[in-house]
Amino acid sequence: MQLQFLCPRHRQWLSDNPHRALTTWLQSHDRAHALLTDGDWSAALAHAGCALETADIALQAWPHPPVRIINRYADNAALLAQLLRERGDHAAARAVNAHGAARLEALLLASGTGPATLRACGPLLRLAETPGTRNAAPVSLQRPRPRPGYHAH
């Protein structure tokens, strides 16, 4: 799956500076939750997408992350999938769910944190069981349609 929430310039900068990707990921993830709490679903979606794409960059450079990072990744993937589903983009929600599960599977095999990684799969599994998100199929996730006052990175 190809996430496309980050602009090419930021994606390249984060790839070149994976230590900054972790900080950017955590800040974007927290911002997505804050925006969701404030009721700004569109901006929350943009930040959750940027956070998940940045998380993938950070985790490529960090093959054995601690459990708290694994849990944060699962929460981020579930948040993005849920926001996409609420927007009515069920195919993209399934793609994010499948992508998150695949990343967690890779972490499970590489990290030695088996039980914790399996527990982290819970939010994605629950989301996969809800109507409208079954039968995940690989699709390319495109940048959300811009809306007035909406700006992605």
N, C-alpha and C positions, 0 to 999 in steps of 0.2 A: 504494500500500500504506500502510496506517495502522498504524504501530508504536504499541503501547500498553504500554510498560514503565514510563515515567515517570508519576507522578501528575500531574493537571492543574495543581496549584500549582507543582510543580517545572518542568514543561514551560513554563508561562507565564513563570516567573522566568528561565529560561534564554533564552527567546525575547526577553525584555526586556533581557537582559545577554549578548549573543552572545560578548563577550570572555571571559566566565566559562564559556561552553559549551565552548570549546576545552580549557580546563584540566580541567573536569569530564569531558569525553570521554576525554582521555588518562589520567586517573586511573582511571576506570571500566574502560577497556580493559586497563590494566596489572593492575588488581585481578582482572578476569576470568581473565587468564592465570595469576595466582598461585593463585587458587582452583582452577582446573583442575589445576594442578600438585599441589595438596594433595588432589585427588580429590573436591572438593566441587562436583560437576557442576551441581547445582541452583542454588547461589549463583553459580557461574560463568555460567550461562545468564542469570540476572537481571542481572548486571553487564554481560555482553556486549550484552544487549538495551538496557539503559539507555545504554551507550556508543554503540551505533549510532544510537539515536534522538537522542541529544545531538549526535552527529557531523553528522546531517542539519541540525540547528539551526545548528551552527557553520558548516557549509559554505554555508548560505543567505546568511550574512553575509560569506563569504570566497570569492568566485567564482574566484579565481586562487591556490589554495593551492600551496605548494611540494611537490616530489615526495615528500618524506618523509611528508607528511600524506596524500597520495593513496595511498601504499603502506599507511599505517596504516589508512586507511578500508577498503581492500580486505581487509586481514588481519582487521579487525573483522567485516566482513560474512561472510567465510568462516568465522570462528570461530563466530559466532552460528548460521549455517546448519548447520554441522557438529554443534553441540550440540543443535539442534532435531532433526536427523536421528537422532542417537544416542538421543534421547528417544522416537523413533518418530513425530514430528510432521513427516512428509515434505512435506505441503502447505505448512506454514509455512516449512520449509527452502527449498522451491522459491521461495516468495514473497520471502524474504530474498535469495536468490541473484539473482532477477530485479531486485529493487529495487537491490541493490548494483551490478549491471551497468548499470542505467539511470543511476544516479548517476555512475558512472565514465564512461559515454558523454557525459553532460552536461559533466563536467569535461574530457574529451578535446576537445570542441568549443569550450569556453570558455577553457581555460587555456594553450594553446600548449605543453603538455608532452606532445605526442603519443606518442613512443616510451615514455616512462616510464609514462604512463597505460595504454598497451596492455600493458606488462609487468605492471602492477599487476592486470590482469584475470586473470592466470594462476591464482591460487588459486580464484577463482569458477568459471573454466572447468573446472578439474580436478574441483571438487566437482560441477558440473553433469553431468560424464561418469560419475560413480559411480552404481551402482544405487540406485534409490529417490529420485533427485533430478532426473530428466529431465523435460522438457516443463513448464517453469516456467509457472505460471498465476497471474494476479493474485488473491490472496486477502488478507483482512485478518488480520494477525497479532495475536492477542489475548494479554493478559497470561498468563504461565504459571500453571498451577494451583498454588496455595499448598501447600506441604508443611511438615511440622513443622520448625521452626527456619529457615524460609525467609522472607525479607522482601525485597520489591522496593521501589524508591524510589517 
